[in-house]
Structure formats: C-alpha cells, structure tokens
Amino acid sequence: MKASIEWLKEYSDIDIDAKKLADKLTMTGSKVETIEEQGKEIQNVVVGKILEIKPHEDSDHLVVTKIDIGKDEKQNEQIVQIVTGASNIKEGDIVPVAKDGAKLPGGKEIKIGKLRGVDSCGMMCSIGELGLTLEEYQDQIEDGIMILPKEMEKDLGKDIKEVLGLNEIVLDFEITPNRPDCLSIEGLGREVAVSLNQSFKNPRNNLTEMKVPDKKEIEGLTVEISAPDLCYRYIARVVKNVKVGPSPDWMVKRLKAAGMRSINNIVDITNYVMLELGQPMHAFDIHSIEGKHIHVRRAMPNEKIITLDNQERNLNETMLVIADSKKPVAIAGVMGGQNSEIENDTKTVVFESAVFYGGSVRKTAKAVGLRTEASSRYEKGLSPENALRSVNRAVELVELLHAGEAVEGKIDCYPTKQKENKIPLNVEKINSLLGTQISKEEMIAILTNLDMKIENDIVIPPFFRQDVEQLADIAEEVLRFHGYDKLGTTLINSETTLGGKNKEQKISDEVAKLLVNSGLCEICTYGFLSEKDLAKCNITGENPYLTESIRIQNPLSEDYTLMKTTSVPTMMQMLANNNHYKNKNVKLFDLSRIYQNKNEAIEKNELPEESNILTIGMYSQNEDFYTLKGLVENVLEIAGIARYDIKKEQENKMYHPGRCATFKVGNDSIATFGEANPLLTKNYDIMQRVLLAEINLDKITKYARKNKKYAPITKFPAVERDISMVIDEKIEVGEVEKIIQKKAKKLLEKAELFDVYRNEKLRRK
C-alpha cells in the first residue's frame, strides 16, 4: 500500500522527516518497505516561456530560441538562449527548461555548450527526459518538447517539480493480512497519529453522520441478493446528469502517488474512495442494466463475461456475480464487465458499495486468473459497516467536482449484520502475558486512541478492527504502542522439555552426512510434478506411479499438477540442468517425500500413503554401476542392516533392463539402483550414462539395527580361500554367495567376488 505524506497530513500533524516517520511506524507494526522521493533526480529545472525562435544559420534542422525563465533573486529578468532540434514548439509556448548545471533522471547533467558554433545555455525537456510517461500526460508527444498549459505562465522560474507535483514523498507499506483497515489512507493516517502520540483528525467523520433515507427503488433501479452467505451487504446510490470528463489535478496527483493512473472523473472517484477509505467500489451506467434490476447471485454453469480488460472469462456456479435480469455485469469483488462500462455519454450512474465473503473472492480471482486492487482487499475481510460511508463519500465527491447530481435515497440490502466483539480488559493477565508492568490508565489511553471503546472494563473494538477478537489481540495493541523496545530481558519461567530427534531423523542425518563426505551435493525439490515429467521417465499407461498419483485442485502452474509419486523426474531434471551448464562431474542426492493414492484412499476420504525417499543421481567419467552399489551398501551399513539380498530388476522402465538391481530384506524391496534407461537420458538431452538410486528410508528405519554387538577376537588366525568355479552366465553372483554363506554357517566371516574370467573354451559342449 502506497501513501503520500501529503495525503497522510490530513489526519495528523506530521512534524518529522520521512525517515524518522518510517522508523516510528515500523516499530509500531506498520512496516515501511521503501521511501520513494518522486522527482529526486530532477534538479535545477524550471518553467520557461519561449519568446523567440530563429533558424540556425549553419543548420537546416536546428533553431535558436530565446526563453524567459523568470526573475533571479534580485528581480532581474533572465533570458537564456537554447539551441534545439524540436519541431513541435512555437513562440509563446510554456516549457520545462533545464538550466546550466541541471540534473535529470538517469544521471544526465546539463552544461553550457555550443551547437554548430552557437551558444546553448541549457535544454528544453521532453516528458521522457523528466522521467514521465505518456500515460500520465496523454496530450503530449513522445519525441517532442513537453508543452505546459498556458496558465502556467504565472509560474515562470518556479521549480518544475513544484509546478507538476513531482516532489511527493511516498511511503510504501507492507500490510499484514489481518489488517485490511490499513489498506486505506484513513487507516494508515490513524496509525501515524497514534504512533506520533497525536490526536487523530479524521476529515471524513461527517460520512457516519450523513442521513440518507432507505428506498426500495431509485430511478426504477432495484436490488436483490440471493447469495447472502457470499454477499454480506450491498448498497446502491444513483447520480444523474453526469458529466464525464478529466479529474482535477489534486485527485490525479494523489492517485498517481498511490500507483494508479487517472481514467475519468467517475472511475477516478471509485478508485479514490477505495484508497481513502479502503472500500472497493464500482460504477455502472444505469442504462446498461437490463430491467434496471441488480441481482447478486451465483454464476450459472458455463456462463461467460467480458471484463473491463477486454478478456472473456469463464464462470461457474461457485463464483459470485453482479447481474441484471439477463446477464452478469461484474465479477463480484474482482472486476466489472465491459457491458456496463462508464462511457463519455453516460448520464446516470449507479455507485455500488458492497462487501463480499473474502474466501469466495480469492478463489474466484485465482480461478479466472485476475487479481486486482479490489480483490486483494476483499480477500482479507472487509467491514460491512464501512460500505455506507464509502458510497456517501463517492456521491459527495461527485457533487464536489460538479460531475453530477445525487438522487436522494439509497438502496441498502444488509442480510448479514456484522457482530460486535466485547472483550474483558484484564490488566493483570495482559501484563503477565507480556512480562510488563503497564498501568491500566496507559492501556486505556492506547486503546482509546485506536478508537476502541472501554465500558465497565469491557473493550469494544471499532467496526474496522475485526481482527481484534480476544485478550491476546488487546495485549498486542497495547504492546506495539507502549514500545517493543521497552520490554525487559527475562528468563523463561515455565517448565520446558528437552527435545530430541527420533530414530528416522537420526538415520536421515547420518545418511546425509555420509553422502556429503562421499562427494555428493544435497538438493531440495518441490513435492509436485506433471504428467509430462512422468512421460519423460517412461511412466505411462497403467504404471502405478501414474495410476496412484494425486491430482492437485489448485496447482501453482501446469508444471505442478500432481503430487510426486516418484522422485526420479525431479532428479533427472536437476541432472539435465547441470549438464546444460556444462558441469562434467555431477553427484546429487535428495531427501524428499512421495505420495501415493493406494487402494483409492483419497476417494474414501483417507490420507494417501507418504514415504520418505532418498534419491541419488550422478553422471561422471569416473563413476560406474559398482560405485553406486557401494554407496547404497554404505547407507545400509549405517543403518546396521547386514542381511539383505540383491536381485536383478528388469520391470522398472526408468532403469536400464540389464543394469539395474534391487536390495531386498526378505520379500521387502528397500532400494533400487542402476543405470538410467537410455530413453530417459535422451529425453533429458544428456548424452552420457546416468546412475540412479531410490532408497526407501521408512523401510531402512524399519529394519535398522543400531545396537551393535561386540564379539571377542578369535584365538585362531583368519584363513582366506580362493574358490574358482565355472558357472552359467545366467546365475547371479548373489545366489552363489548366498549358498556359500548358508553352507559355511558361522565358520565363514565374509565371501565376496574378486574376479571374473570369461573364455569361449570354458563353454559346455
């Protein structure tokens, strides 16, 4: 939320500089992100009048001008000579003049010089050279000199920043979601006043006292709400004999400081009220409303609307719309429809001030892909009590700008009344909670300054503070204005427990430490992927990784539509990124979760199965299948898993069918490792072998044996035996080792393959 200090001064006497003000506000909870000094880069640029234009004697396109830039300190007239190539100027024009030594945006500095032998003592400026845009000054031309209005002749010699209102100081606030009242100048003005320990001067107090009679219809207009759970209040007021035109300079200036551009006086009034009071508004041309009947209802299935940004939006029955008797004319709380736009010939306008359920507005804005200033306010929760003040202010501004005549009366549908909170003021409990000794008098003074009523030790928050619901909220309000810096240092006096990590967490930490010491780098990945990612990893059709996937209802983007059922696609993408960056030796690991909808758990309103998976991915000239096998065995060794089988794996299509194996404990598969299927590496544009491993940490924890048993050193020396045997190529080494271990029993400590010899002569005849 942006707010100019000039506008905030309507609510309190700001007598300190912007930096000190920002610090005070930040310390009281209204964090100031930036301080923007408009026109800071413009120096020594004044208003001037062209007195004379003559052709340059040595140029076909240059002219020599004489410009009056006002009087100096001694009241002597100052006439400067400037050579220019601009073609849009004429004698008598009022223009911005950069004098000798002037500075312009972008670090440009103006000095006296010569152009084709003729002295030029400055420069006339275009809007671009002053850092302005055509959107702000639509009557100017992009490449020509900026021509100022004739009435500015009285301002000759004045600083251009003062004349054009470019000397604003704007504070940009970070507003927390629980403070929608601070998404307004009025709310921020109140915070400023209390932070400076001053009385809050609200120039809009008259809005509450305005008595406007209720009517069932105005100028034939009627209003109906058929979704009171989504629309808490809807107020309509009508203005006739409207004169659509430009807004006054003061309004344009304030809108611009807040980051909004001027459109026309009627639309600007709605934006101005939204900024001033925090209540979004909309203005309709009454003749665009079929049957002059406004119906606040849920959208119909497959209903469409073209919004003000000229985009067609698809609606559904979960969305709230403002409709006439035939069609929607606005998406409630988001944006109006093009069919009800204020045109230059509009004569009768309906001002809408309504409050909608924030959750519905947020979902609708996200679904239609349109987030606006209005929707960002509604989704935080607005007070229905502020709607009447806002529509009255809009009508007041119409009459102030002589833009139309207010029709007496209002249509006010208020089906869902705002509840009034009442919170006991327990001083002792507040001090106990804060660790302070704040007096009751100080608490009452702070709360009263914040417009809270205290009656018989009961705190009644104002209508715009719906976030104040309990004693803890009262304590927060007291502390932020008492001063966080006044809190003393105290020891914890409550009973505490010593935390610790469980078995699974300890194993994960040890595994991560092992892999880092082995030269691998840990990565962190999202828990989402898309069907395209699965397809790139040969996961299609009836593959469980696809059929057991969980689709996300509100995905971040098309790339994140499914919960992750396997971590291979994200690992392959990270390897592909590194390969693209020309990294030659890459070794990565990822500790993350996968989510599987086994036995249709989601359809039964049950939780999906979650598994913690360690994924290893690498490519390098120095690493091979056995390097990866050794890493997996080291992981099992850390967990104390000594008894396992290694089986060839040919069913998993993500791996090479002849270079993949599975570690098993009994019939339970705890890890799969091997070389990635060449189709995967091709899909990810990796032109070398990729090694992958997936280790189920939940199962590792299940079979982990951390209690080590020590045995005495044997009395007898160890004996090593080399056994050579001729076996069929189809027999796995693991099977041979298993038979040897089984037969030798306790006499054998270890058996391992150390050499392989192949020869055609060894084949059986």
SELUMZA-526437 format. One record per residue (C-alpha): residue in one letter; x, y, z. Coordinates in steps of 0.05 Angstrom, whole numbers, padded with zeros to 5 digits, always signed. Layout:
<rs>
aXYZ ...
</rs>
This chain:
<rs>
m+00000+00000+00000 k+00029+00067-00022 a+00012+00131+00015 s+00039+00201+00003 i+00059+00241+00065 e+00019+00300+00037 w-00044+00258+00039 l-00028+00229+00108 k-00021+00300+00135 e-00097+00307+00131 y-00101+00260+00191 s-00046+00286+00237 d+00008+00339+00242 i+00069+00303+00215 d+00128+00345+00241 i+00186+00296+00229 d+00223+00276+00166 a+00203+00215+00125 k+00260+00171+00151 k+00242+00182+00224 l+00168+00173+00209 a+00182+00107+00173 d+00222+00082+00232 k+00167+00100+00282 l+00114+00066+00240 t+00156+00004+00231 m+00167-00001+00306 t+00091+00003+00319 g+00075-00052+00269 s+00062-00014+00205 k+00124-00035+00167 v+00150+00015+00115 e+00184-00022+00058 t+00211+00038+00019 i+00211+00113+00019 e+00202+00140-00052 e+00221+00212-00065 q+00189+00230-00131 g+00229+00277-00174 k+00291+00267-00131 e+00335+00261-00194 i+00307+00326-00224 q+00347+00387-00203 n+00350+00459-00229 v+00293+00451-00279 v+00245+00510-00282 v+00185+00535-00321 g+00202+00579-00381 k+00167+00616-00438 i+00192+00616-00510 l+00199+00689-00532 e+00233+00680-00599 i+00250+00625-00649 k+00300+00636-00705 p+00332+00588-00755 h+00403+00566-00742 e+00449+00598-00794 d+00491+00535-00802 s+00438+00481-00797 d+00374+00460-00834 h+00340+00428-00774 l+00365+00467-00713 v+00332+00531-00687 v+00357+00584-00637 t+00307+00603-00583 k+00304+00658-00531 i+00269+00635-00467 d+00245+00674-00407 i+00258+00634-00344 g+00232+00685-00294 k+00268+00732-00248 d+00330+00720-00206 e+00339+00736-00132 k+00350+00810-00149 q+00286+00812-00191 n+00324+00817-00256 e+00294+00782-00316 q+00331+00720-00340 i+00331+00706-00415 v+00371+00646-00438 q+00389+00623-00508 i+00378+00549-00524 v+00391+00513-00590 t+00344+00455-00605 g+00321+00410-00660 a+00250+00402-00634 s+00196+00415-00685 n+00134+00419-00640 i+00149+00486-00607 k+00126+00556-00624 e+00134+00625-00595 g+00093+00635-00532 d+00096+00562-00510 i+00108+00546-00437 v+00161+00493-00429 p+00206+00460-00377 v+00277+00486-00381 a+00339+00452-00353 k+00388+00507-00335 d+00463+00502-00333 g+00482+00450-00280 a+00413+00417-00282 k+00407+00342-00268 l+00357+00295-00300 p+00335+00223-00287 g+00387+00173-00307 g+00445+00215-00283 k+00444+00263-00342 e+00475+00331-00327 i+00465+00394-00369 k+00522+00442-00384 i+00530+00505-00427 g+00557+00486-00495 k+00558+00503-00569 l+00516+00473-00625 r+00543+00488-00694 g+00581+00548-00665 v+00521+00578-00628 d+00518+00581-00552 s+00465+00538-00519 c+00454+00553-00445 g+00410+00494-00424 m+00358+00448-00453 m+00283+00445-00462 c+00257+00378-00435 s+00211+00325-00463 i+00167+00282-00417 g+00216+00224-00424 e+00275+00267-00402 l+00236+00285-00339 g+00222+00211-00325 l+00147+00219-00341 t+00103+00176-00386 l+00051+00186-00440 e+00000+00150-00395 e+00006+00206-00345 y+00007+00263-00397 q-00033+00237-00456 d-00036+00304-00491 q+00040+00305-00501 i+00082+00273-00556 e+00137+00223-00542 d+00195+00254-00581 g+00177+00328-00573 i+00186+00382-00521 m+00135+00380-00464 i+00085+00437-00474 l+00056+00461-00409 p-00013+00493-00401 k-00017+00568-00416 e-00040+00584-00345 m+00029+00563-00320 e+00058+00628-00348 k+00048+00656-00279 d+00097+00604-00253 l+00157+00626-00295 g+00222+00609-00259 k+00189+00561-00210 d+00217+00492-00198 i+00183+00443-00247 k+00175+00392-00190 e+00133+00441-00151 v+00091+00460-00212 l+00078+00388-00236 g+00073+00359-00166 l+00135+00316-00174 n+00162+00330-00104 e+00118+00279-00068 i+00147+00233-00014 v+00112+00166-00017 l+00116+00111+00036 d+00105+00040+00012 f+00076-00002+00069 e+00077-00078+00078 i+00007-00092+00105 t-00004-00157+00142 p-00065-00199+00121 n-00101-00186+00188 r-00102-00110+00178 p-00146-00094+00118 d-00163-00028+00151 c-00092-00006+00137 l-00103-00016+00062 s-00131+00055+00064 i-00104+00125+00076 e-00153+00133+00133 g-00127+00070+00168 l-00054+00089+00157 g-00070+00160+00180 r-00096+00133+00246 e-00033+00091+00255 v+00010+00153+00241 a-00028+00195+00291 v-00023+00144+00348 s+00050+00128+00331 l+00066+00203+00338 n+00024+00207+00401 q-00022+00258+00369 s-00097+00264+00364 f-00127+00232+00302 k-00160+00284+00258 n-00209+00248+00213 p-00237+00295+00159 r-00287+00240+00140 n-00326+00239+00205 n-00385+00271+00170 l-00397+00208+00130 t-00423+00169+00190 e-00470+00226+00208 m-00499+00232+00138 k-00572+00211+00140 v-00593+00182+00073 p-00663+00151+00072 d-00672+00079+00051 k-00713+00065-00012 k-00735+00001-00047 e-00722+00032-00115 i-00687+00093-00143 e-00697+00117-00215 g-00730+00049-00228 l-00670+00011-00200 t-00680-00048-00153 v-00630-00095-00118 e-00636-00168-00097 i-00586-00214-00060 s-00597-00288-00070 a-00530-00310-00040 p-00528-00277+00029 d-00472-00325+00050 l-00426-00293-00001 c-00452-00221-00001 y-00459-00190+00068 r-00483-00122+00045 y-00499-00086-00020 i-00513-00011-00024 a-00530+00028-00087 r-00536+00103-00097 v-00553+00139-00161 v-00524+00202-00192 k-00558+00236-00251 n-00538+00290-00302 v-00468+00262-00300 k-00413+00299-00337 v-00357+00250-00353 g-00290+00285-00361 p-00220+00292-00333 s-00207+00293-00258 p-00178+00354-00223 d-00102+00357-00215 w-00104+00344-00139 m-00141+00279-00149 v-00096+00257-00207 k-00035+00273-00165 r-00059+00231-00106 l-00079+00173-00149 k-00011+00174-00183 a+00026+00176-00117 a-00013+00113-00097 g+00007+00078-00162 m-00058+00089-00201 r-00070+00125-00266 s-00127+00172-00279 i-00182+00148-00327 n-00241+00196-00319 n-00274+00233-00261 i-00326+00179-00247 v-00279+00120-00248 d-00226+00160-00211 i-00276+00175-00155 t-00286+00100-00143 n-00211+00088-00141 y-00201+00149-00097 v-00253+00125-00046 m-00221+00055-00046 l-00153+00085-00030 e-00181+00135+00020 l-00229+00090+00059 g-00207+00020+00039 q-00274+00001+00008 p-00273-00022-00065 m-00329+00008-00107 h-00357+00001-00176 a-00396+00048-00221 f-00448+00025-00272 d-00483+00061-00328 i-00555+00051-00306 h-00578+00041-00378 s-00531-00019-00386 i-00570-00056-00332 e-00626-00096-00365 g-00692-00085-00329 k-00656-00038-00281 h-00652-00097-00233 i-00587-00115-00198 h-00584-00187-00177 v-00526-00211-00133 r-00524-00286-00147 r-00480-00345-00161 a-00459-00352-00233 m-00492-00404-00276 p-00453-00463-00305 n-00412-00443-00366 e-00433-00370-00360 k-00385-00320-00392 i-00368-00246-00383 i-00321-00198-00418 t-00286-00158-00364 l-00261-00087-00368 d-00193-00111-00391 n-00227-00138-00455 q-00216-00211-00435 e-00270-00264-00437 r-00276-00301-00370 n-00309-00368-00359 l-00352-00372-00296 n-00382-00429-00255 e-00432-00437-00200 t-00381-00428-00144 m-00369-00355-00165 l-00409-00294-00145 v-00431-00244-00198 i-00469-00179-00201 a-00521-00189-00255 d-00580-00155-00286 s-00643-00191-00308 k-00606-00225-00366 k-00531-00226-00358 p-00473-00215-00309 v-00446-00144-00308 a-00389-00155-00259 i-00350-00210-00224 a-00364-00193-00152 g-00304-00165-00116 v-00257-00175-00176 m-00274-00132-00237 g-00332-00101-00274 g-00358-00123-00342 q-00345-00086-00406 n-00420-00084-00419 s-00431-00036-00361 e-00370+00009-00371 i-00376+00084-00360 e-00374+00118-00428 n-00366+00192-00446 d-00441+00197-00460 t-00462+00164-00394 k-00514+00208-00359 t-00539+00166-00300 v-00490+00126-00257 v-00502+00074-00203 f-00449+00072-00149 e-00442+00003-00118 s-00412-00007-00049 a-00415-00079-00027 v-00379-00128+00019 f-00368-00200-00003 y-00341-00262+00031 g-00265-00258+00025 g-00253-00332+00013 s-00301-00333-00046 v-00268-00271-00077 r-00199-00302-00071 k-00219-00368-00103 t-00256-00332-00159 a-00197-00285-00173 k-00150-00344-00176 a-00197-00386-00220 v-00206-00331-00272 g-00133-00310-00268 l-00147-00239-00248 r-00122-00207-00183 t-00140-00134-00174 e-00134-00079-00122 a-00206-00094-00103 s-00198-00169-00097 s-00135-00162-00055 r-00175-00121-00005 y-00238-00164-00004 e-00199-00229+00007 k-00172-00202+00073 g-00242-00189+00100 l-00275-00120+00100 s-00326-00090+00147 p-00398-00084+00122 e-00405-00022+00165 n-00355+00016+00121 a-00396+00006+00058 l-00446+00062+00073 r-00391+00113+00089 s-00356+00097+00024 v-00416+00105-00022 n-00434+00170+00013 r-00363+00195+00002 a-00367+00177-00072 v-00431+00217-00081 e-00401+00274-00041 l-00341+00276-00088 v-00387+00276-00149 e-00420+00339-00124 l-00354+00369-00102 l-00326+00361-00173 h-00391+00385-00204 a-00394+00319-00242 g-00468+00305-00229 e-00528+00310-00182 a-00542+00260-00127 v-00610+00226-00128 e-00639+00225-00058 g-00640+00159-00021 k-00602+00094-00023 i-00618+00020-00033 d-00587-00017+00025 c-00591-00094+00028 y-00558-00118+00092 p-00575-00191+00104 t-00514-00209+00145 k-00501-00160+00201 q-00432-00150+00229 k-00425-00176+00301 e-00396-00131+00355 n-00339-00161+00395 k-00335-00150+00470 i-00271-00168+00506 p-00258-00162+00581 l-00199-00117+00598 n-00157-00160+00645 v-00097-00116+00661 e-00063-00168+00705 k-00068-00222+00653 i-00043-00175+00597 n+00018-00156+00639 s+00031-00230+00655 l+00027-00247+00581 l+00074-00191+00560 g+00120-00193+00620 t+00108-00119+00633 q+00081-00072+00687 i+00038-00027+00643 s-00014+00012+00682 k-00088+00007+00668 e-00090+00081+00652 e-00037+00074+00598 m-00074+00014+00568 i-00139+00052+00565 a-00105+00112+00534 i-00074+00070+00479 l-00139+00033+00464 t-00179+00097+00464 n-00131+00129+00414 l-00144+00069+00370 d-00219+00085+00371 m-00235+00027+00417 k-00289+00038+00469 i-00279+00017+00542 e-00344+00008+00581 n-00342-00023+00651 d-00274-00056+00636 i-00302-00084+00571 v-00264-00068+00506 i-00308-00058+00445 p-00265-00054+00381 p-00289-00007+00325 f-00324-00036+00264 f-00260-00034+00222 r-00219-00076+00271 q-00250-00145+00261 d-00181-00175+00276 v-00187-00157+00350 e-00224-00218+00377 q-00192-00238+00444 l-00148-00215+00501 a-00084-00233+00464 d-00104-00183+00409 i-00115-00129+00460 a-00046-00144+00490 e-00014-00138+00421 e-00046-00069+00410 v-00023-00045+00478 l+00049-00070+00469 r+00062-00043+00399 f+00046+00028+00422 h+00076+00021+00491 g+00140+00002+00454 y+00173-00065+00438 d+00240-00032+00456 k+00215-00023+00528 l+00209-00098+00540 g+00259-00122+00591 t+00300-00186+00588 t+00271-00242+00629 l+00286-00316+00639 i+00238-00369+00618 n+00197-00388+00679 s+00154-00443+00651 e+00171-00517+00651 t+00207-00538+00588 t+00225-00606+00559 l+00289-00626+00524 g+00274-00642+00452 g+00309-00696+00411 k+00307-00730+00344 n+00273-00796+00332 k+00304-00858+00301 e+00285-00840+00229 q+00311-00769+00235 k+00378-00793+00264 i+00387-00842+00207 s+00370-00789+00156 d+00421-00742+00186 e+00475-00796+00186 v+00459-00816+00114 a+00462-00743+00091 k+00530-00735+00126 l+00556-00799+00094 l+00536-00777+00024 v+00565-00707+00032 n+00630-00738+00056 s+00628-00782-00006 g+00627-00721-00051 l+00552-00714-00064 c+00513-00648-00060 e+00444-00646-00029 i+00387-00613-00068 c+00317-00593-00047 t+00260-00603-00096 y+00185-00589-00099 g+00135-00643-00079 f+00098-00633-00145 l+00107-00655-00217 s+00065-00662-00281 e+00044-00718-00327 k+00096-00692-00377 d+00151-00705-00326 l+00126-00776-00315 a+00121-00788-00390 k+00194-00766-00399 c+00212-00821-00349 n+00174-00876-00387 i+00116-00874-00337 t+00053-00883-00378 g-00009-00926-00382 e-00024-00969-00322 n+00041-00955-00286 p+00027-00948-00211 y+00068-00884-00209 l+00014-00854-00254 t-00049-00890-00232 e-00035-00877-00158 s-00019-00804-00169 i-00058-00749-00133 r-00083-00690-00175 i-00079-00621-00143 q-00143-00580-00146 n-00108-00512-00147 p-00039-00524-00177 l+00014-00469-00177 s+00021-00479-00253 e+00013-00532-00307 d+00082-00559-00287 y+00057-00577-00217 t-00009-00613-00226 l+00007-00678-00189 m+00036-00696-00122 k+00103-00731-00131 t+00096-00807-00136 t+00169-00817-00154 s+00229-00772-00144 v+00265-00794-00208 p+00235-00740-00254 t+00258-00683-00209 m+00327-00714-00201 m+00333-00723-00277 q+00314-00650-00287 m+00368-00627-00238 l+00420-00671-00274 a+00396-00643-00341 n+00403-00571-00315 n+00475-00585-00293 n+00490-00618-00359 h+00463-00557-00395 y+00511-00514-00353 k+00569-00558-00377 n+00583-00588-00308 k+00624-00650-00323 n+00621-00688-00257 v+00555-00684-00221 k+00534-00724-00159 l+00470-00705-00124 f+00423-00733-00071 d+00353-00712-00049 l+00315-00728+00015 s+00241-00718+00000 r+00173-00750+00004 i+00129-00785-00047 y+00054-00790-00043 q+00013-00850-00069 n-00062-00858-00071 k-00061-00933-00056 n-00126-00971-00052 e-00163-00907-00073 a-00151-00875-00004 i-00169-00805-00029 e-00237-00829-00055 k-00250-00859+00014 n-00232-00793+00048 e-00169-00825+00076 l-00098-00798+00075 p-00051-00821+00019 e+00010-00863+00034 e+00072-00820+00045 s+00142-00848+00040 n+00209-00815+00054 i+00255-00829-00004 l+00330-00818-00013 t+00345-00807-00086 i+00416-00809-00114 g+00433-00785-00184 m+00501-00778-00217 y+00539-00776-00282 s+00615-00776-00287 q+00672-00808-00326 n+00698-00837-00261 e+00634-00869-00233 d+00600-00933-00253 f+00548-00983-00231 y+00592-01011-00176 t+00607-00943-00147 l+00532-00932-00138 k+00524-01002-00109 g+00578-00986-00058 l+00542-00921-00037 v+00477-00959-00026 e+00513-01012+00015 n+00545-00957+00057 v+00476-00928+00071 l+00452-00997+00094 e+00514-01006+00136 i+00500-00940+00173 a+00430-00966+00190 g+00460-01032+00214 i+00426-01074+00160 a+00474-01132+00147 r+00428-01185+00119 y+00399-01170+00051 d+00394-01198-00019 i+00409-01164-00085 k+00364-01184-00142 k+00365-01164-00215 e+00309-01115-00234 q+00280-01115-00304 e+00209-01089-00295 n+00224-01017-00275 k+00225-00979-00342 m+00262-00920-00313 y+00325-00963-00309 h+00368-01000-00360 p+00337-01070-00364 g+00405-01104-00357 r+00438-01057-00308 c+00390-01050-00251 a+00383-01086-00184 t+00341-01085-00122 f+00362-01093-00049 k+00313-01137-00011 v+00304-01155+00062 g+00261-01218+00058 n+00208-01201+00005 d+00210-01126+00020 s+00245-01082-00031 i+00283-01027+00005 a+00325-00997-00051 t+00330-00997-00127 f+00393-00975-00163 g+00426-00978-00231 e+00437-00943-00296 a+00381-00898-00323 n+00345-00923-00384 p+00377-00892-00446 l+00308-00866-00466 l+00308-00823-00403 t+00376-00793-00416 k+00355-00779-00488 n+00290-00745-00465 y+00331-00700-00419 d+00385-00687-00471 i+00440-00720-00430 m+00490-00755-00476 q+00525-00798-00424 r+00507-00852-00374 v+00466-00832-00314 l+00465-00871-00249 l+00403-00871-00205 a+00384-00899-00138 e+00319-00896-00098 i+00323-00917-00025 n+00262-00921+00019 l+00284-00890+00085 d+00220-00913+00120 k+00238-00985+00106 i+00311-00973+00123 t+00287-00947+00191 k+00242-01007+00199 y+00299-01057+00191 a+00353-01015+00223 r+00393-01046+00279 k+00431-00993+00317 n+00451-01036+00377 k+00518-01062+00357 k+00542-01129+00386 y+00615-01139+00401 a+00649-01208+00399 p+00716-01227+00427 i+00774-01232+00378 t+00783-01303+00354 k+00841-01343+00381 f+00855-01372+00312 p+00885-01335+00252 a+00840-01320+00194 v+00845-01364+00132 e+00829-01337+00062 r+00808-01385+00008 d+00803-01370-00066 i+00749-01412-00098 s+00746-01416-00174 m+00685-01446-00207 v+00654-01449-00275 i+00582-01427-00274 d+00529-01407-00325 e+00525-01333-00344 k+00452-01333-00322 i+00469-01348-00250 e+00474-01286-00207 v+00535-01276-00161 g+00489-01262-00103 e+00459-01332-00108 v+00528-01363-00105 e+00547-01321-00045 k+00482-01339-00010 i+00495-01414-00019 i+00567-01408+00006 q+00543-01369+00068 k+00489-01420+00082 k+00535-01480+00079 a+00594-01449+00116 k+00550-01421+00172 k+00588-01389+00229 l+00656-01412+00204 l+00653-01360+00148 e+00662-01286+00162 k+00656-01258+00091 a+00651-01281+00019 e+00659-01233-00039 l+00672-01235-00114 f+00741-01210-00133 d+00750-01231-00206 v+00711-01255-00268 y+00743-01294-00325 r+00707-01308-00390 n+00732-01354-00446 e+00698-01389-00504 k+00735-01454-00486 l+00700-01456-00419 r+00632-01464-00451 r+00599-01531-00442 k+00598-01577-00501 
</rs>
